[in-house]
């Protein structure tokens, strides 16, 4: 199975971005975005060439992202703060964790 990286982004100032964020985007085969407009601005700021997906707001998109996780390394990017608290990524993280532990 693949790898899911959870990428927390700082609230407010792109210059507060830790170097590890750019490194994680560099490792990922694909970036799943909560909002592609925000994530594209971040990827451009970091000069990242990562490929990215549409928003994570629909069930079919979530299933597609889970399938991609099985095939490679995915960076799941939230708009502000850490994903899976109260955003669309919560379900993806829950299902990926279940699949990794063999309970799916």
C-alpha positions in Angstrom: 0.0 0.0 0.0 0.9 3.6 -0.4 1.6 6.4 2.0 -0.7 9.3 3.1 1.1 12.4 4.3 -1.1 14.9 6.3 0.2 18.4 5.5 -0.8 21.1 8.0 -0.5 24.6 6.6 0.0 27.8 8.7 -2.9 30.2 9.1 -2.3 33.5 7.5 1.3 33.9 6.2 2.9 31.6 3.6 6.3 32.7 4.9 5.6 30.8 8.1 5.6 27.5 6.1 8.1 25.0 7.6 10.6 23.5 5.1 9.1 20.1 5.8 6.0 21.0 3.9 7.9 21.6 0.7 9.8 18.4 1.2 6.6 16.5 1.8 5.1 17.9 -1.4 8.2 16.8 -3.2 7.8 13.2 -2.0 4.2 12.9 -2.9 3.1 11.6 -6.3 -0.2 13.5 -5.9 -1.6 16.3 -3.7 -5.2 16.2 -2.6 -6.6 19.6 -1.8 -9.3 20.9 0.4 -9.6 23.9 -1.9 -7.5 23.8 -5.1 -7.4 27.7 -5.2 -5.7 27.9 -1.9 -3.4 24.8 -2.5 -2.4 26.1 -5.9 -1.3 29.4 -4.3 0.7 27.4 -1.8 2.3 25.1 -4.4 3.2 28.1 -6.5 4.8 29.9 -3.4 6.9 26.7 -2.8 7.7 26.4 -6.5 6.4 22.8 -6.3 5.7 20.8 -9.4 3.4 18.3 -7.6 0.2 17.2 -9.3 -3.0 17.9 -7.4 -6.6 16.9 -7.4 -10.0 18.5 -7.1 -11.5 19.3 -3.8 -12.3 16.5 -1.3 -15.9 17.4 -0.8 -17.7 14.6 -2.6 -17.8 10.9 -1.9 -16.6 9.9 -5.4 -13.6 12.2 -5.0 -12.8 10.6 -1.6 -13.0 7.2 -3.1 -10.6 8.2 -5.9 -8.2 9.7 -3.4 -8.3 6.4 -1.3 -7.6 4.4 -4.5 -4.6 6.7 -5.3 -3.2 6.2 -1.8 -3.0 2.5 -2.5 -1.0 3.2 -5.6 1.5 5.7 -4.3 2.3 8.6 -2.0 -0.3 11.2 -1.5 0.0 14.5 0.4 -3.4 15.6 1.8 -3.3 19.4 2.2 -5.7 21.4 4.5 -6.3 25.1 4.0 -5.5 26.1 7.5 -4.2 24.0 10.3 -4.1 20.3 10.6 -6.6 18.2 8.5 -9.2 15.8 9.9 -10.5 18.1 12.7 -13.5 19.5 10.9 -12.8 19.5 7.2 -13.5 17.1 4.2 -10.3 15.3 4.9 -11.6 13.7 8.1 -13.4 10.8 6.2 -10.4 10.1 4.0 -8.0 10.0 7.0 -10.4 7.7 8.9 -10.8 5.3 5.9 -7.1 5.3 5.1 -6.2 4.5 8.7 -8.8 1.7 8.8 -7.4 0.2 5.5 -3.8 0.4 6.9 -4.8 -1.4 10.0 -6.6 -4.1 8.0 -10.1 -3.4 9.5 -11.7 -2.4 6.2 
